[in-house]
Amino acid sequence: MIVVTGATGGLGGATVEHLLTRVPADRIGVSVRDAAKARHLADRGVRVRRGSYEDPAALRESFAGAEQVLLVSGNDPAADVAALHRGAIEAAVAAGAQRILYTSQQGAVPGNPYRPSEPHVATEAFLAESGVAWTALRNGAYGTLDQVLGPWRRTGRIAQPADGPVPYADRADVAEGTAVILAGDRSFDGPVTLTAPTAVTFDEVATIASGLTGRTIERVVVDDEQWVADQIASGAGEPMARLLLSWYQAARAGYFAEADPLLAELLGRQPRDIADRLAAEGTDSAR
């Protein structure tokens, strides 16, 4: 059995949907905070059990019978996420899982200035110490592009701090690739990276966006401290502004620069690239 955590969330839910096209429903289990929100899966034959990272005993029960467990990373800024992940790993080991897979982040290595990478680095270390086979899925950035590009559609300007090349991924592609790994016969040990086929800078994004929109999109480099001040003036707290700044600092230091061909190999096609994503998000914003 394959058990997926976070199956009512975006990445976990999409992964389960792709799994259902590849393996029988009775070989899939989900561990969710609220079983009622997973009724649509139970109705299709998926085993639904309640479990959360805050409740290791419930997790052990929800993982029972699992050959593989997919741990979707937590993102509660108020929690000790690494400690919660460690408890989930221990629960999976106690339940007898033969392999643990974890949704990590591209560039999850010591020294990365992007602070949210720290719990991923710690979790990968816990996996290495767990005594069971493990796979860390180092996913490329797949959040909405407006999070990193700013309100460029309205302003005509990508006015952000200095950046570096990033192979921005599409969440749907990452979920499908994850399902292929879970359902397949090929094992992946340790960290693997799932990204779009090409890394791009904001200068390149501006050129692509100009072609898509038919208007000139300008790239403007904003000084780090000025950018933080602008974020604070727009209502963001300084801690959050500086956390976001650390992403740009990591990008320009090259921590996200490498595009990996594995996702394309898993999908049997080229993953969606930055042009595809800009076009899709533009369609969504116009609705």
Beta strands, then each sheet from edge to edge (+ up, - down):
strand 1: 2-5
strand 2: 28-32
strand 3: 47-50
strand 4: 68-71
strand 5: 99-105
strand 6: 133-139
strand 7: 157-160
strand 8: 190-194
strand 9: 218-221
sheet 1: 3+ 2+ 1+ 4+ 5+ 6+ 8+
sheet 2: 7+ 9+
end
